[in-house]
Amino acid sequence: MITNDTQRLQEAFSAFLEAPTQQRQESLVAAAERYRDYWIETQAADRPVPSDAAAGGEPTTRYKRIYSVNRLQPDEPEVTLALQSRTSNREGHTWHVVSWRTRLTPSGHNRRFYVTSGHVWSINAAAALDMLTKLESLGGLDEKYFDLQRRPAFTVATSDDMNTSERSTLLREITMPDESWGEHPYFVVLNDPNEDWRKILLVDRETGSATFRSTTTDGTYMPRKTLRPDLAWYLDNSMQDTNVQQARVMLNELRRIVPQLPGPREGLQGTTP
């Protein structure tokens, strides 16, 4: 199946090859940007890009959902936490990931970007704890789903276990200048089997708000967003995937901090295939 965005990109590319004028170059760039947004949306929705649209005739990343937990609250976008198998043509492996996904509005499209209209995605920390606990109870964090092919060892840095200087330096490396996570934010930074990546949990102790994000030093990765001009790290502007070992660390850290936070716990619905 060829989508409208795919067809527009192919037509714009063919026109540019035929006559590389300034106008056709601008049309090609516009079509490429639309296709990029389409590609990101298919990844967020856990749908493969149609084979016609992917280089070499194959989707670059494929997901298959195994377990999922949904957070359904009136007048709020649905949030899904899922255990999935992820196949990457780029890395040449299939492994299991724990994925955060959501919608832009209660009945709207899937969220394309982690940062939308200048706002990062966030969730109540107690709700995130409940969702991870529910996924654990379904078996979604079992050892049989561990990622053991891609250097399974990783380090964990937690803000409460650092001195003031270390805490300030690392917080600056994982946040944007206009962000505020309270006077004494709680955060956890995990390195990744891919040495160019970090997986991060941030919690505002005053509001109980939390977020899960990824950062990378890969300057060719898309969709990326600059964190700070002088940093080698970029923000991954898509919703977070972690491997199961990392997700278990996130769960344990939430169990550590959530009892100290304000806010009620919320009811959830868990699903299996």
Salt bridges, closest charged atoms under 4 A:
ASP5 OD1 - ARG8 NH1 3.15
ASP37 OD1 - ARG36 NE 3.55
ASP37 OD2 - ARG112 NH1 3.53
GLU41 OE1 - ARG112 NH2 3.22
ASP46 OD2 - ARG65 NH2 2.39
ASP46 OD1 - ARG101 NE 3.27
GLU76 OE1 - ARG71 NH2 3.36
GLU78 OE1 - ARG103 NE 3.74
GLU91 OE1 - ARG150 NH1 3.08
ASP130 OD1 - ARG265 NH2 2.14
GLU136 OE1 - ARG255 NH2 2.69
ASP147 OD2 - ARG150 NH2 2.83
ASP160 OD1 - ARG205 NH2 2.42
ASP161 OD1 - ARG256 NH2 3.04
GLU173 OE1 - ARG198 NH1 2.85
GLU179 OE2 - ARG213 NH2 2.61
ASP218 OD2 - ARG90 NH2 3.12
ASP230 OD2 - ARG172 NH2 3.02
ASP241 OD2 - ARG86 NH1 2.90
ASP241 OD1 - ARG101 NH2 3.01
GLU253 OE1 - ARG256 NH1 3.38
GLU266 OE1 - ARG71 NH2 3.13
